[in-house]
Amino acid sequence: MIAEFLIKKINNSNSEEKRKKLGYLSGYVGVSVNFILFLIKLIIGLISNSIAVLADAFNNLSDIGSSLITIIGFKIADKPADKEHPFGHGRGEYIAGLIVSIMVILVGFEFLRSSFDKIMHPQELNFSLTSFVIILFSITFKLWLGGFNKKLARLTSSNVLDATSFDSYSDVLITSTVAIGLFFSRYSKLPIDGYIGLLVSGFIIYAGYNLIKETISPLLGEAPDPEFVQEIVDELLTYEHIIGVHDVIVHSYGFGTHIVSIHAEVPANIDIMQLHEVIDRAENEISKKLNISLIIHMDPVNLNDTEIMQTKDEVIKILGEFPEVLSMHDFRIIGHNDHKSIIFDMVISYKILKTEESRIVKNIIKRINEVHPHYKVIIHVDRDYIQVH
């Protein structure tokens, strides 16, 4: 109910402003909750002289760090473009997510060390009702905070909020292990919390590893969403004189900042100024509609040359004999008389090995030369990473 109230206060903003405010909200709420838990546990720990409660208090104080990183990440991402960063600072959010993910893994390794130490050097635990109640109180708050950040992560599609959410859940797992060990200390001398801690720490480390993969992927340059690319292709093909598209490249510089380049095939017999007007209009309208920066390269296609069209049809039939070939584009014939070359780009799956690629190209050239022995065949190979045609 509290989460719904806080989120509702932001719903009137536009999408970009709303996302930024939700990111800040996550950070501010995280700092507040962890600081309140720190103060409560610190006071009770000092009064009861409980080392366990005091240790948990300072653990909450350190948890404020991940919330501060969230705020800083969104602050950096919100900075406008400048001379050094002409496409903005949106990737700052990814870096913040990576830092929080690394913190999760470090927590996992530290818990693994302490759990192993408890098994190798067991110490008698004295059950304290005060400590036990405080731990359960902390678990309840951390569960709420984890769920709150998870909800914000879904609303914003933010990796840093996803990592922050799991950071809270990892605290729940660790504190629950302590609670279980404390409870069973009344009935057994076995270091049960140590054995459970080994399993929990393994899970936290594995989850942290997956979080790092998710946050580092956009920094390295991940493949775009095929549905997003298909939407761009479909929009472009609605424009007059554009008869095909290929070589789509998408660069992401943070949430909502995409630079897209694409090759558009157009008839070679249409006036160049008329085609430029169509391309220019497509760039502006699609950029505005999809909130991207679209750059279109114009590829003229000769549709009136009988030799080119007939040879192209024959090459397409030959390529059909090779299931590895996904598509073909930029087909042209250059040269004169007996010194002519067939040139085209061929698309294959990114999964095909380089050695296999060479074999496929060699066999295709051989097949084309069986039909057209007087042509030199030049094939440029493109690899398909998003499977959109």
Residue, then its C-alpha position, 0 to 999 in steps of 0.5 A: m500500500i505504501a509502495e502504491f502511494l509513493i509510485k502514484k505520486i509520480n504517475n503524472s510525469n512524462s515517461e522519461e521524467k517518471r523513470k528518472k523520479l522512480g530511480y531516485l525514489s528507489g534510492y531515497v527509500g533505500v537510504s531511509v529504510n536502511f538508516i532507520l533499521f540501523l538506528i533501531k538496531l544500534i539503540i537496542g544493541l547498545i541497551s541489550n549489549s548484544i554483539a549480534v544486533l550491533a553487527d546487523a546494525f552496521n550491516n544496514l549502514s553499509d547497505i545504504g551504499s547500494s542505494l546511494i549508488t542507485i541515486i548517483g547512477f540515475k544522476i549521471a544518466d540524466k546529465p545532458a550530452d556534452k563535448e566529451h559525451p555527444f550521445g549523453h551519459g545514459r550508460g552511467e546507469y549500467i555502470a551503477g548496476l554493475i557496481v551493485s551487482i559486484m557488491v552482491i557477489l562480494v556479500g555472497f563470498e563474505f557469507l561463504r567465508s563466515s559460514f565455512d568458518k562457523i562449521m570449522h570453528p563452531q561457537e555456542l549460540n545463546f538464544s536471545l528473544t530480543s535479538f530474534v525479534i529484531i532479526l524478524f523485524s529486519i527481515t520484514f522490512k527488507l522483504w518489503l524493500g526488495g519487493f518495492n525495488k522489484k516493482l520499480a525495476r519492472l516499471t522502468s526496465s532498469n538493471v540497476l534497480d533489479a540489482t538493488s532489489f536482489d541486494s535486499y533479497s540477499d540480506v533477507l536470505i542471510t538474516s533468515t539463516v542467522a534467525i534459523g541458527l539462533f532458533f535451533s541453538r536452543y535444541s542443538k549444538l550443531p552449526i546449522d546456520g553454517y551449513i544453510g549459509l553455504l547453500v545460501s551463499g552459493f545461491i547469492i554468488y550465482a545470482g550476482y554472477n547473472l546480474i553482472k552478465e545482465t548489466i555488463s551486456p549493454l556496456l559491451g554492446e548487446a544485440p538489439d531486441p528483434e521486435f524493435v528492429q522489425e518495427i523499424v524495418d516495417e515502418l521504413l518499408t511503408y514509404e514510397h520507392i523503398i523496396g528493401v532494407h538491410d544492414v541494420i545497426v543499432h547503438s544503445y547509449g542508455f535507456g531511450t537513446h538509440i542511434v540506428s543506421i540502415h540501408a534502404e534499397v531504392p530503384a536506380n531510375i528514380d530522380i535522385m532528388q525525389l529519392h532524397e526527399v523520401i529518405d529525409r522524410a522517413e528519417n525524420e518521421i520514424s525518428k520522432k515516432l520511435n524516439i530514435s536517431l535514424i540514419i538511412h543509407m540509400d542503395p540504388v537497385n537497377l530494375n531495368d537491366t535484363e542481364i542483371m535481373q535474369t542473373k540475379d534470379e539465377v543466383i537466388k535459385i542457386l542460393g536456395e540450394f544452401p540452407e545456411v544462406l538466410s538472404m542476399h542483397d546489394f546484387r550488381i554486375i560491374g565491368h564490360n565485355d568479357h571482364k565482368s564480375i557478379i558482386f553481392d552480399m550474403v547473410i548467414s547465421y552468426k553461429i556458423l564457424k569461419t571454416e564452414e563459412s569459407r566452404i559455403v562461399k567456395n561451393i556457391i562460387k563454384r555453382i554460379n560459375e557452372v551457370h556463368p563461367h565467364y563471370k568473376v564472383i565476389i561475395h561479401v558475407d554478413r552475419d545475422y545476429i538478430q534474425v530479422h528479414 
